[in-house]
Amino acid sequence: MKIAIVGLGYVGLPLAVAFAEEGHDVVCFDLDTRKTTALAEGRSYIEDISDETLAPIRERLHPTSRHADLATCDAIVICVPTPLTRSREPDLTYLLDAATALSQVLQQGQLIVLESTTYPGTTREQVAPILEESGMKVGRDFHLAFSPERIDPGRTDYTVRTTPKLVGGLTDACTEKARALYAEICETVVVLSSPEAAELSKLLENIFRSVNIALVNELAQLCDRLHIDVWEVIDAASTKPFGFMRFEPGPGMGGHCLPVDPFYLAYKAREHDFYPEFIELAGKVNQAQPAYCVERIERALNLSGKPVKGSKVMLIGAAYKAGSGDIRESPALKMMRLLKVLEADLSYHDPYVPELSKLGLSSVDLEAGMAEADIVAVVTAHKEIDYELVVEKAPLVIDFRGVTRKLSADNLVRL
């Protein structure tokens, strides 16, 4: 089978590799020629895929920036970004542009699958009409389905193969075509009744996390006022073997899904005169968390007799999650911008993020940075960091991830 992947980011490239490893030829399409050039040279640009992984399948990967190359494929999977606008509404520009370009090369019998996270109705109401501008009819001349991506960057316990795959097509035939495609690379394929069900399932997965993270973030703020250790409370509640699922507070949410998905569903709900206040509130709470953490840094400095202006503030972590260099929607970046406004002398250490060019910063040596810092804030809980050493060497430490729960020191403050 010849399969095309449109969009070679954190979702698209692992998918392309999975199909190639099963012996399929994969047309790897991206308008970013830096990605296609790297792939042509056998170089990976994301952490989850190594150069060694690409080497044995290189001859089956065909990088391109030409839409015409998609015409020869049996199936085309769209994995382009679906971000938010500045007003926090869905931005489908990349998706609609991809569908428009695809409509010009669409061939009889092709299967098109959308993986980009979006609101219910996008596949049927937005993508299908654009593709039908080709003169062909969905379900008769070509097949169309939605299958939400479930890639978690940096994770090794659940892979493309072992994570169950959801599929929902516009017709039964569309669904079956999509099921058969993913059965090539996934151990479990779950068939749903429609693309709308599949679209909403993805949003629910991430909104569930968003709501519960917002809950514990609010609890952390309350515990601060009550002088109760929030980590002790969470540890205690987690001993219950039923009816409780552990979530932990932190400096906010990052990545390509959790900070975005609640706003996608809220946007669609408003079209139907429904206002999901619970979901929107969770999104707002999590969006405000970086500012609260900056306030905690200010307070910690103030109690040690120092203003934030001119103080040397070092953040441990720039990525949005441990074990990854992914900085999309990272709360650390939001904290850095706020600290710059307050005129703090800012630095950071992150073994996965060597440069932050937009902020004019480079990762500093951990011990050298701590020696100069007035306060060190743990923002990302990378396992490579010796946190006992951090507490020992830094003059003042504020831990937003709970990695120092077993430590006690006069210079240590926790969320």
LINPEKA-V600071 format. One record per backbone hydrogen bond with DSSP energy under -1.0 kcal/mol. NH is the residue of the N-H (numbers start at 1). CO is the residue of the C=O. If there is no record, write none. Layout:
nh: <NH;NH>
co: <CO;CO>
This chain:
nh: <3;4;5;6;7;13;15;16;17;18;19;20;21;23;24;25;26;27;28;29;30;33;35;36;37;38;39;40;41;42;43;54;55;57;58;60;61;62;64;69;70;71;73;74;75;76;77;78;79;85;88;91;96;97;98;99;100;101;102;103;105;106;109;110;111;112;113;114;115;122;125;126;127;128;130;131;132;133;134;135;139;140;141;142;143;145;146;147;149;155;163;165;167;168;170;175;176;177;178;179;180;181;182;183;184;185;186;187;190;192;198;199;200;201;202;203;204;205;206;207;208;209;210;211;212;213;214;215;216;217;218;219;220;221;222;223;224;225;226;228;233;234;235;236;237;238;239;240;255;260;261;263;264;265;266;267;268;269;270;272;273;274;277;280;281;282;283;284;285;286;287;288;292;293;294;295;296;297;298;299;300;301;302;303;305;306;310;311;313;314;315;316;317;320;324;330;334;335;336;337;338;339;340;341;342;343;344;345;346;347;349;356;359;361;363;364;369;370;371;373;374;375;376;377;378;379;380;382;385;387;390;391;392;393;394;397;398;399;400;405;407;412;413;415>
co: <25;75;27;77;29;9;11;12;13;14;15;16;17;20;19;1;60;3;62;5;64;31;32;32;33;34;35;36;37;39;38;50;51;54;55;57;58;26;28;66;67;68;70;2;2;111;4;113;6;89;85;83;92;93;94;95;96;97;98;99;102;102;141;107;74;143;76;145;78;119;121;122;122;123;126;127;128;130;131;132;142;137;137;137;110;112;168;114;115;152;159;188;190;146;144;171;172;173;174;175;176;177;178;179;181;182;182;161;165;167;194;195;196;197;198;199;200;201;202;203;204;205;206;207;208;209;210;211;212;213;214;215;216;217;218;219;220;221;222;223;229;230;231;232;233;234;236;237;328;257;257;260;260;261;262;263;264;265;266;269;270;269;275;276;277;278;279;280;281;282;283;284;288;289;290;291;292;293;294;295;296;297;298;299;302;301;343;308;345;375;347;377;349;326;321;327;330;331;332;333;334;335;336;337;338;340;339;311;344;313;315;361;356;356;354;348;365;366;367;369;312;312;396;314;398;316;316;380;382;385;386;387;388;389;390;411;376;413;378;402;404;409;397;399>
